[in-house]
Amino acid sequence: MTDFQISSDLIALAHQLADAAGAVVRRYFRTSFQVDGKADLSPVTVADREAERVMRAIIAANRPEDGIWGEEFGAERGDAPFLWVLDPVDGTRAFMTGKPVFGTLIGLLHQGVPVLGVIDQPVLRERWIGGAGYPTLFNGAPCRTRACAALDQAVVTVGHLPFPKVRETDMRVYRALVTAAATEAVGGDCYAYAMLASGHGDVVIENELKLHDFAALAPVVAGAGGAMTDWRGQPLRMDSAGDVLAVGDERVLQAALEVIRSGKGDGL
């Protein structure tokens, strides 16, 4: 990841942000609220906006020199050495349909590299936090990915199918990886990576993610013993394209990357 070591005060602030966002999100879960559409056709709710505002205010009060990159309100001080990356409700479609498989994502970048991540499921009150030099904890206890020696023994989750359509080249990749694996699952957004970190899956693949979608995930997966890269096998950074692969056991990483290259063909 990096030689940078996350500090206890940053961990405490990340917990504070998750607590505040969770209090907002729980107020709206399974209630009647307006759903709006964004330019990219993805939905957004009052919970997304209010939770991000609360987190931004806490960061401004505690670390005013840091940058913020939020899904709903964009970037402030985007070139700051420390950049908080916020996705108040990752999995808004699940949230708006009453399914508790969404999460609040809080990431921290240092010089463009993810060094701290939180996946918080506020309704189930489940929280994963991991960072550079800070092994991933699930609700305060260490959690680990599970052993998987080979791709043909793996459970592969296709995290989401992008709307309104899926590129045919990406469908070829998904089909190839699922065919090479033991079995497959679909969906879950950030919750799929949380389950991988807790040892309930082996591989997660997605495409066309934005920074706020993946910045928090990589430290959680890595801190639990796994690895997360782009589809070329490169570490995730601020400028990564957003085609991501997470594995719980690094022994399957190269095999999965080879399958991706084969499925993508000349497009990768």
C-alpha positions as CSV (number, residue, x, y, z in Angstrom):
1,M,0.0,0.0,0.0
2,T,2.5,2.6,1.3
3,D,5.1,3.1,4.0
4,F,2.7,5.6,5.6
5,Q,1.3,4.6,9.0
6,I,-2.2,5.6,9.9
7,S,-2.5,7.5,13.3
8,S,-4.9,6.9,16.1
9,D,-6.4,10.3,15.7
10,L,-7.3,9.7,12.1
11,I,-8.9,6.4,13.0
12,A,-10.9,8.1,15.7
13,L,-12.1,10.7,13.2
14,A,-13.1,8.1,10.7
15,H,-15.2,6.5,13.4
16,Q,-16.8,9.8,14.3
17,L,-17.7,10.4,10.6
18,A,-19.3,7.0,10.3
19,D,-21.2,7.5,13.6
20,A,-22.6,10.8,12.3
21,A,-23.5,9.6,8.8
22,G,-25.1,6.4,10.3
23,A,-27.4,8.5,12.5
24,V,-28.7,10.3,9.4
25,V,-29.1,7.2,7.2
26,R,-31.0,5.3,9.8
27,R,-33.6,8.0,10.1
28,Y,-34.5,7.6,6.5
29,F,-34.2,3.8,6.0
30,R,-37.5,2.2,5.0
31,T,-39.4,5.5,5.1
32,S,-40.9,7.6,2.4
33,F,-38.5,10.0,0.7
34,Q,-38.0,11.5,-2.6
35,V,-35.5,9.9,-5.1
36,D,-33.9,12.2,-7.6
37,G,-31.9,11.2,-10.7
38,K,-28.4,12.5,-11.4
39,A,-26.8,13.2,-14.7
40,D,-25.3,9.7,-14.9
41,L,-28.8,8.3,-14.3
42,S,-27.9,7.0,-10.8
43,P,-30.4,7.7,-8.0
44,V,-29.8,10.1,-5.1
45,T,-31.8,10.6,-1.9
46,V,-32.0,13.1,0.9
47,A,-30.1,10.6,3.1
48,D,-27.1,10.8,0.7
49,R,-27.0,14.5,0.8
50,E,-27.6,15.1,4.5
51,A,-25.1,12.4,5.5
52,E,-22.4,13.9,3.3
53,R,-23.1,17.4,4.7
54,V,-22.7,16.1,8.2
55,M,-19.4,14.4,7.4
56,R,-18.0,17.5,5.6
57,A,-18.8,19.7,8.6
58,I,-16.9,17.3,11.0
59,I,-13.9,17.2,8.7
60,A,-13.9,21.0,8.4
61,A,-14.1,21.4,12.2
62,N,-11.3,18.9,13.0
63,R,-8.9,19.0,10.0
64,P,-9.6,22.2,8.0
65,E,-6.4,21.8,5.9
66,D,-7.5,18.4,4.5
67,G,-9.3,18.0,1.2
68,I,-12.7,16.4,0.7
69,W,-14.0,14.5,-2.3
70,G,-17.7,13.6,-2.0
71,E,-20.0,11.9,-4.3
72,E,-22.8,14.4,-3.8
73,F,-21.0,17.7,-3.5
74,G,-17.7,17.3,-5.3
75,A,-14.2,18.3,-4.3
76,E,-12.8,20.9,-2.0
77,R,-9.0,21.3,-1.8
78,G,-8.6,18.3,-4.0
79,D,-4.9,18.7,-4.2
80,A,-4.3,18.6,-0.4
81,P,-1.9,15.9,0.9
82,F,-4.7,14.3,2.8
83,L,-8.0,13.8,1.0
84,W,-11.1,12.4,2.6
85,V,-13.3,10.5,0.1
86,L,-17.0,10.2,1.0
87,D,-19.8,8.1,-0.4
88,P,-22.6,8.5,2.1
89,V,-24.8,5.7,0.7
90,D,-23.0,3.3,-1.6
91,G,-25.7,1.1,-3.0
92,T,-28.5,3.7,-3.2
93,R,-30.7,1.3,-5.1
94,A,-30.6,-1.2,-2.2
95,F,-31.2,1.6,0.3
96,M,-34.2,3.0,-1.6
97,T,-35.7,-0.6,-1.9
98,G,-35.2,-1.3,1.8
99,K,-32.4,-3.8,1.5
100,P,-29.6,-3.5,4.1
101,V,-26.8,-4.3,1.8
102,F,-25.7,-0.7,1.2
103,G,-23.0,1.1,3.2
104,T,-21.3,4.4,4.0
105,L,-17.8,4.6,2.6
106,I,-15.2,6.8,4.1
107,G,-11.7,6.7,2.6
108,L,-8.6,8.7,3.2
109,L,-5.9,9.3,0.6
110,H,-2.4,10.4,1.4
111,Q,-0.6,11.7,-1.7
112,G,-3.1,10.0,-3.9
113,V,-2.8,6.6,-2.2
114,P,-5.7,5.0,-0.2
115,V,-4.4,4.7,3.4
116,L,-7.6,4.3,5.5
117,G,-11.0,2.9,4.7
118,V,-14.3,2.4,6.5
119,I,-17.2,0.3,5.3
120,D,-20.2,1.0,7.6
121,Q,-23.6,-0.7,7.4
122,P,-25.5,1.7,9.7
123,V,-28.8,-0.4,9.9
124,L,-27.1,-3.7,10.8
125,R,-24.5,-1.7,12.8
126,E,-21.7,-3.4,11.1
127,R,-18.4,-1.6,10.6
128,W,-15.1,-2.6,8.9
129,I,-12.1,-0.3,9.3
130,G,-8.6,-0.8,8.0
131,G,-5.6,1.2,7.1
132,A,-1.9,1.4,6.5
133,G,-0.3,-0.3,9.4
134,Y,-3.7,-0.9,11.0
135,P,-5.2,-4.4,10.3
136,T,-8.8,-4.5,9.5
137,L,-11.3,-4.7,12.4
138,F,-14.9,-5.7,12.2
139,N,-16.9,-4.2,15.0
140,G,-13.6,-3.9,16.9
141,A,-12.4,-7.4,16.4
142,P,-9.8,-8.6,13.9
143,C,-11.2,-10.0,10.7
144,R,-9.5,-12.0,8.0
145,T,-10.1,-13.2,4.5
146,R,-10.3,-16.9,3.9
147,A,-7.9,-19.2,2.2
148,C,-8.5,-20.1,-1.4
149,A,-5.7,-21.8,-3.2
150,A,-7.0,-21.7,-6.8
151,L,-9.5,-19.8,-8.9
152,D,-11.5,-22.9,-9.6
153,Q,-12.3,-23.1,-5.9
154,A,-13.4,-19.5,-5.6
155,V,-16.7,-17.8,-5.1
156,V,-16.7,-14.8,-7.5
157,T,-19.0,-11.9,-6.9
158,V,-19.8,-9.5,-9.7
159,G,-20.4,-6.4,-7.6
160,H,-22.8,-4.7,-9.9
161,L,-23.9,-4.5,-13.5
162,P,-23.6,-0.8,-14.5
163,F,-26.8,0.9,-15.7
164,P,-28.2,1.6,-18.2
165,K,-26.2,-1.0,-20.1
166,V,-23.2,-3.2,-19.8
167,R,-20.3,-3.0,-22.3
168,E,-20.0,-6.2,-24.2
169,T,-16.3,-6.3,-23.5
170,D,-17.0,-6.2,-19.8
171,M,-19.6,-8.9,-20.0
172,R,-17.0,-11.1,-21.7
173,V,-14.7,-10.5,-18.7
174,Y,-17.5,-11.4,-16.2
175,R,-18.5,-14.5,-18.1
176,A,-14.9,-15.7,-18.3
177,L,-14.1,-15.1,-14.6
178,V,-17.4,-16.7,-13.5
179,T,-16.8,-19.7,-15.8
180,A,-13.3,-20.2,-14.3
181,A,-14.6,-20.1,-10.7
182,A,-16.4,-22.6,-8.6
183,T,-19.6,-20.5,-8.3
184,E,-20.8,-16.9,-8.5
185,A,-22.9,-14.2,-6.9
186,V,-24.1,-10.9,-8.2
187,G,-24.6,-7.5,-6.4
188,G,-23.9,-6.1,-3.0
189,D,-22.0,-3.0,-3.9
190,C,-19.5,-2.2,-1.0
191,Y,-21.1,-5.0,1.1
192,A,-19.6,-7.6,-1.2
193,Y,-16.1,-6.3,-0.3
194,A,-17.0,-6.3,3.4
195,M,-18.0,-9.9,3.1
196,L,-14.8,-10.8,1.3
197,A,-12.8,-9.1,4.1
198,S,-14.7,-11.2,6.7
199,G,-14.0,-14.5,4.8
200,H,-17.4,-15.0,3.1
201,G,-16.2,-14.8,-0.5
202,D,-13.0,-15.0,-2.6
203,V,-13.1,-12.6,-5.5
204,V,-15.1,-9.4,-6.3
205,I,-15.0,-7.7,-9.7
206,E,-16.5,-4.5,-10.9
207,N,-16.0,-1.9,-13.6
208,E,-16.5,1.8,-14.1
209,L,-16.2,2.7,-10.4
210,K,-15.4,6.2,-9.4
211,L,-13.0,7.3,-6.7
212,H,-15.7,7.5,-4.0
213,D,-16.7,4.0,-4.9
214,F,-13.3,2.3,-4.3
215,A,-11.1,4.5,-2.1
216,A,-12.4,3.1,1.1
217,L,-12.5,-0.5,-0.1
218,A,-8.8,-1.1,-0.8
219,P,-7.5,-0.5,2.7
220,V,-10.2,-2.7,4.2
221,V,-9.5,-5.6,1.9
222,A,-5.7,-5.3,2.2
223,G,-5.9,-5.0,6.0
224,A,-7.8,-8.2,6.2
225,G,-5.2,-10.1,4.3
226,G,-6.4,-9.7,0.7
227,A,-5.5,-7.5,-2.2
228,M,-7.2,-5.1,-4.5
229,T,-6.0,-3.8,-7.9
230,D,-7.2,-2.5,-11.2
231,W,-7.8,-4.9,-14.1
232,R,-4.1,-4.7,-15.1
233,G,-2.9,-5.7,-11.6
234,Q,-1.8,-2.1,-10.6
235,P,-2.4,-0.7,-7.1
236,L,-5.4,1.6,-6.8
237,R,-4.7,5.3,-6.7
238,M,-6.6,8.5,-7.0
239,D,-6.2,8.4,-10.8
240,S,-7.2,4.7,-11.3
241,A,-9.7,4.0,-14.1
242,G,-12.2,2.3,-11.8
243,D,-12.1,-1.3,-13.2
244,V,-11.3,-3.2,-9.9
245,L,-10.5,-6.7,-8.7
246,A,-10.4,-7.8,-5.1
247,V,-9.2,-11.1,-3.9
248,G,-9.1,-12.6,-0.4
249,D,-6.2,-14.9,-1.1
250,E,-3.3,-13.4,-3.2
251,R,-2.7,-16.9,-4.7
252,V,-5.7,-16.4,-7.0
253,L,-4.8,-12.8,-8.0
254,Q,-2.6,-13.6,-11.0
255,A,-5.0,-16.3,-12.3
256,A,-7.9,-13.9,-12.1
257,L,-5.9,-11.2,-13.9
258,E,-5.0,-13.7,-16.7
259,V,-8.7,-14.5,-17.1
260,I,-9.6,-10.8,-17.3
261,R,-6.9,-10.2,-20.0
262,S,-8.2,-13.1,-22.0
263,G,-11.8,-12.0,-21.7
264,K,-11.0,-8.4,-22.5
265,G,-8.9,-9.3,-25.5
266,D,-7.3,-6.4,-27.3
267,G,-9.3,-3.9,-25.2
268,L,-7.1,-4.1,-22.1
